[in-house]
Amino acid sequence: MRAALIATILAASILGSLRASAAAEPAPRAADHEPLRAGADSRAKVGEPPASSPNAHETTHDSPLVAYAQELSEAKSRFDTRILHNATTALRAVNFEMSRHPPPRDEDCAQTLGASRFAEQYEELASIQDQLGNFEAVIQANQSALACLPRIASYEASIAAAHLSLERIDEARAAVERGYALDPDDARVHDVRARLDFIQEHWADATSRYRSMATENKGARSPSFHYVRCYLWLAQRRAGVQSPEVPKAVATEPEDEYRLKSWPAPILETLRGERSEQELVQVVRDTSRENEIRERLTEALFYVGELRLAEGDAETARRHFASVINLRVLNFVEYGMARAELKKMRDHASVAATATPGTGNPAR
């Protein structure tokens, strides 16, 4: 990718960042207040969940996580300007360095002596763009990194994750399978592949992958252990298992007992029915740092939304997923997963709406 293209990416990213931090936000798209479809600005506002629905098992008032998300959205800015400042500053630094030593054209990069260094720069660029929610730029940067180092599977996995955040499930699957072909043992590939199995409702595959990941990362100090167990529990529940089983963590140090009970353990306790949704809200409220409150609420909304979906309450699940989008924690995997779930719901509703009366078949 030439220096001019890099400058274009920088300009687009800063413009998107300024748009996100502006006080005026676009009005909701439609009465159902769903997120924008793929191809639209991924930074745009998603409307709040409707106040009530005749088909909902719970209204906003008796769904504590959704109510708290709405309260937080109304009381605080929708995008943390400090995070925006730090990310755009880092983006300028990377682009300045790449302008001083311009990378070669993508088709020539792999043959240069600096291929590894250029790939690392593109990887850093992709990471910063991911923090800003500029997923198209994430894809572009990882594609350039792949042009420099064509055998790195994690670049394909990052491309897949960005496609997932843009609701492009088929493109995400194609990218992660290319990564799997490069390195079937790559941890990033395993993670994105398992999430795609979950989104595409391949419950046997999702359960198998998450069980394997939970077994491999069963130490109490593993940062992903609790999240993997949440996915594993939910995959089994969606497959019809009434009492899912998940591996227990291994505590090797005295402080590990504390880690086993700390976040996100309360989410799994809520899934299991050991803690109410209101109690989970209180755990989030008790978080000391403002940014962490939004992050934890994003996670809690997604996983409890999946629980409601497993219980057959699609409307309440939709409220939870829409609230995830409203919180705008763009670089969390739960944001991309919530967008993908909402797209599936829209697709199912579209098919139902176009079905020929009396046949149940889509109209031709």
C-alpha positions in Angstrom: 0.0 0.0 0.0 1.5 3.3 -1.0 2.0 6.4 1.2 -0.9 8.2 -0.5 -3.3 5.4 0.5 -2.0 5.5 4.1 -2.7 9.2 4.2 -6.2 8.5 2.9 -6.8 6.0 5.7 -5.6 8.5 8.3 -7.9 11.2 6.9 -10.9 8.9 6.8 -10.2 7.7 10.4 -9.9 11.2 11.8 -13.0 12.3 10.0 -14.9 9.2 11.4 -13.5 10.0 14.9 -14.7 13.6 14.8 -18.1 12.5 13.5 -18.4 10.1 16.5 -17.5 12.7 19.1 -19.8 15.4 17.7 -22.6 16.4 19.9 -25.3 16.0 17.3 -26.2 12.5 16.4 -28.4 11.1 13.6 -31.9 10.2 14.4 -32.9 6.6 14.7 -33.5 4.9 11.3 -36.9 3.3 11.9 -39.6 2.6 14.3 -38.0 -0.7 15.4 -34.7 1.2 16.2 -32.4 -1.5 14.8 -28.7 -0.9 14.0 -27.7 0.3 10.6 -27.2 -2.4 8.0 -23.8 -3.5 6.7 -22.3 -1.0 4.3 -23.6 2.0 6.3 -21.4 4.0 8.6 -20.4 1.5 11.4 -19.9 4.5 13.8 -23.5 5.7 13.4 -25.9 5.8 16.3 -28.2 2.9 16.9 -31.5 3.9 18.4 -32.5 2.9 21.9 -34.7 -0.2 22.4 -38.4 0.7 22.3 -40.0 1.3 25.6 -42.3 -1.6 25.3 -43.5 -4.4 23.0 -46.6 -6.5 23.2 -44.5 -9.6 22.3 -41.8 -9.0 24.8 -41.4 -11.3 27.8 -39.8 -8.3 29.6 -40.2 -4.6 29.0 -37.3 -2.1 29.3 -38.5 -1.4 32.8 -38.2 -5.0 34.1 -35.0 -5.9 32.1 -32.4 -4.4 34.4 -29.4 -4.5 32.1 -31.3 -2.8 29.3 -32.6 -0.2 31.7 -29.2 0.5 33.0 -27.7 0.8 29.5 -30.4 3.4 28.6 -29.6 5.3 31.8 -25.9 5.2 31.1 -26.5 6.3 27.5 -28.6 9.3 28.5 -26.4 10.4 31.4 -23.0 10.2 29.7 -21.3 10.9 26.4 -21.6 8.0 23.8 -18.0 7.9 23.0 -15.1 8.4 25.4 -13.1 11.4 24.1 -9.9 10.3 26.0 -9.9 7.0 24.2 -10.5 8.8 20.9 -7.6 11.2 21.6 -5.2 8.4 22.5 -6.1 6.3 19.5 -5.9 9.1 17.0 -2.6 10.3 18.5 -1.2 6.7 18.1 -2.6 6.6 14.5 -0.8 9.8 13.6 2.4 8.4 15.0 2.2 5.2 13.0 1.3 7.1 9.8 4.1 9.6 10.4 6.6 6.7 10.7 5.2 5.0 7.6 5.4 8.3 5.7 9.1 8.7 6.6 9.8 5.1 5.4 7.0 4.4 2.9 6.1 0.8 2.4 6.5 -0.7 -1.0 3.5 -1.6 -3.1 1.6 -4.6 -1.7 2.6 -6.8 -4.7 6.3 -6.0 -4.0 6.4 -6.1 -0.2 7.1 -9.8 0.3 10.3 -9.5 -1.8 11.7 -6.6 0.2 14.2 -7.0 3.1 11.9 -5.0 5.3 8.9 -7.1 4.8 8.6 -8.1 8.5 8.9 -4.5 9.7 6.3 -3.3 7.3 4.0 -6.1 8.3 4.4 -5.1 11.9 3.5 -1.5 11.1 0.4 -2.6 9.2 -0.5 -4.8 12.2 -0.2 -1.9 14.6 -2.2 0.3 12.2 -5.0 -2.4 12.1 -5.0 -2.6 15.9 -5.5 1.2 16.3 -8.2 1.3 13.6 -10.0 -1.5 15.5 -10.0 0.6 18.6 -11.6 3.4 16.6 -14.2 1.0 15.1 -12.9 1.7 11.5 -13.4 -1.9 10.5 -12.9 -1.4 6.7 -9.5 0.2 7.5 -8.7 -2.9 9.7 -9.3 -5.1 6.8 -7.2 -3.0 4.4 -4.3 -2.9 6.9 -4.3 -6.6 7.5 -4.5 -7.3 3.8 -1.4 -5.2 3.3 0.3 -7.1 6.2 -0.6 -10.4 4.5 1.0 -9.1 1.3 4.2 -8.6 3.2 4.0 -11.9 5.2 1.6 -14.2 3.4 1.9 -17.1 5.8 0.6 -15.3 9.0 -2.7 -16.9 9.9 -3.6 -14.3 12.6 -3.9 -11.6 9.9 -6.7 -13.6 8.2 -8.3 -14.1 11.6 -8.3 -10.3 12.2 -9.8 -9.7 8.7 -12.5 -12.2 9.6 -13.2 -10.5 13.0 -13.6 -7.1 11.2 -16.0 -8.6 8.6 -18.0 -10.0 11.5 -18.2 -6.6 13.1 -19.6 -5.3 9.7 -22.2 -8.1 9.7 -20.5 -9.9 6.8 -20.8 -13.4 8.1 -19.9 -15.2 4.8 -16.8 -13.1 4.2 -15.8 -13.6 7.8 -16.1 -17.4 7.4 -14.0 -17.3 4.2 -11.2 -15.3 5.8 -11.0 -17.5 8.9 -10.9 -20.7 6.9 -8.0 -19.2 4.9 -6.3 -18.6 8.2 -7.0 -22.1 9.3 -5.4 -23.5 6.1 -2.3 -21.4 6.9 -2.0 -22.5 10.5 -4.6 -24.8 12.1 -3.0 -24.2 15.6 -3.2 -20.4 15.6 -5.0 -19.2 18.7 -6.6 -16.2 17.0 -8.0 -18.4 14.3 -9.4 -20.8 16.9 -11.2 -17.9 18.6 -12.8 -16.4 15.6 -13.7 -19.8 14.1 -15.5 -20.7 17.3 -17.4 -17.4 17.4 -18.5 -18.0 13.8 -19.7 -21.5 14.6 -21.7 -19.9 17.4 -23.2 -17.1 15.2 -24.0 -19.6 12.4 -25.6 -21.9 15.0 -23.3 -24.9 14.4 -23.8 -25.9 18.0 -21.9 -29.2 17.8 -18.8 -27.5 16.4 -19.1 -24.5 18.7 -19.4 -26.8 21.7 -16.4 -28.9 20.6 -14.2 -25.9 19.9 -15.1 -24.0 23.1 -14.6 -27.2 25.2 -11.2 -27.7 23.7 -10.3 -24.0 24.4 -11.6 -24.2 28.0 -9.5 -27.4 28.6 -6.4 -25.8 27.1 -6.8 -22.5 29.1 -8.1 -23.8 32.5 -5.7 -21.9 34.6 -7.3 -19.3 36.9 -4.9 -16.7 35.4 -6.0 -17.2 31.8 -7.7 -13.9 30.8 -10.0 -15.8 28.4 -11.1 -18.7 30.6 -14.4 -17.3 31.9 -15.4 -15.9 28.5 -14.8 -19.3 26.9 -16.9 -21.0 29.6 -19.8 -18.5 28.9 -19.7 -19.4 25.2 -19.5 -23.1 26.0 -22.4 -23.0 28.4 -24.5 -21.0 25.9 -23.7 -23.3 23.0 -24.8 -26.3 24.9 -28.0 -24.5 26.1 -28.8 -23.4 22.5 -28.3 -27.0 21.4 -31.1 -28.1 23.9 -29.0 -29.1 26.9 -30.9 -28.0 30.0 -28.0 -28.3 32.4 -24.8 -27.5 30.5 -21.4 -28.5 32.0 -18.3 -26.5 31.8 -14.7 -27.3 33.0 -13.6 -25.9 36.3 -10.6 -23.6 36.6 -7.5 -24.7 38.3 -6.2 -22.6 41.2 -2.5 -22.9 41.7 -1.9 -19.8 43.9 -3.8 -18.4 46.9 -4.8 -15.3 45.0 -6.3 -17.5 42.3 -9.4 -18.0 44.4 -10.1 -14.3 44.1 -9.6 -14.5 40.3 -12.1 -17.3 40.0 -14.8 -15.1 41.6 -13.9 -11.8 39.8 -15.2 -10.5 36.5 -16.5 -12.0 34.3 -17.4 -14.9 36.7 -20.7 -13.1 37.7 -21.9 -13.4 34.1 -21.6 -17.2 34.1 -23.3 -17.3 37.5 -26.2 -15.3 36.0 -26.4 -17.7 33.0 -26.6 -20.6 35.5 -29.3 -19.0 37.5 -27.1 -18.5 40.5 -27.4 -14.7 40.3 -30.3 -12.6 39.1 -30.0 -10.0 36.3 -30.6 -7.2 38.8 -27.7 -8.6 41.0 -25.5 -8.6 37.9 -26.4 -5.0 37.3 -25.2 -4.1 40.8 -21.9 -5.8 40.2 -21.4 -3.6 37.1 -22.6 -0.5 39.1 -20.0 -1.2 41.8 -17.2 -1.0 39.2 -14.9 1.9 40.1 -13.7 3.1 36.6 -16.2 4.7 34.3 -14.8 3.1 31.1 -14.9 -0.3 32.8 -18.5 0.1 33.6 -19.4 0.5 29.9 -17.2 -2.4 29.0 -18.6 -4.7 31.6 -22.2 -3.7 30.8 -21.5 -4.4 27.1 -20.3 -7.9 28.0 -23.2 -8.6 30.4 -25.8 -7.4 27.9 -24.5 -9.7 25.1 -24.2 -12.9 27.1 -27.6 -12.4 28.9 -29.1 -11.5 25.6 -27.9 -14.9 24.3 -29.5 -16.5 27.4 -32.8 -14.9 26.6 -32.5 -16.2 23.0 -31.8 -19.7 24.3 -35.0 -19.3 26.4 -37.0 -18.5 23.3 -37.5 -14.8 24.1 -36.2 -13.2 20.9 -37.6 -9.7 21.6 -35.9 -9.3 24.9 -32.7 -10.7 23.4 -33.0 -8.1 20.6 -33.2 -5.4 23.3 -30.1 -6.6 24.9 -28.1 -6.7 21.6 -29.4 -3.3 20.5 -28.2 -1.9 23.9 -24.8 -3.4 23.2 -24.6 -1.4 20.0 -25.7 1.8 21.7 -22.9 1.6 24.3 -20.4 1.8 21.4 -17.6 -0.2 22.9 -16.5 -0.8 19.3 -13.3 -2.8 19.9 -15.0 -5.5 22.1 -15.8 -8.8 20.4 -19.3 -8.6 22.0 -20.0 -5.5 19.8 -19.4 -7.5 16.6 -21.3 -10.5 17.8 -24.3 -8.4 18.8 -24.3 -6.8 15.3 -24.2 -10.2 13.7 -27.1 -11.5 15.9 -29.2 -8.4 15.0 -28.5 -9.0 11.3 -29.7 -12.6 11.6 -32.9 -11.3 13.3 -33.5 -8.8 10.5 -32.9 -11.5 7.9 -35.3 -13.9 9.5 -37.9 -11.2 9.8 -37.5 -10.3 6.1 -37.9 -13.9 5.1 -41.0 -14.2 7.2 -42.5 -11.0 5.7 -42.0 -12.1 2.2 -43.3 -15.7 2.6 -46.2 -16.5 0.4 -49.5 -16.6 2.4 -50.6 -20.1 3.1 -47.4 -21.8 1.9 -44.7 -20.8 4.3 -42.3 -20.5 1.4 -40.5 -17.4 0.4 -42.3 -15.5 -2.4 -40.6 -15.7 -5.8 
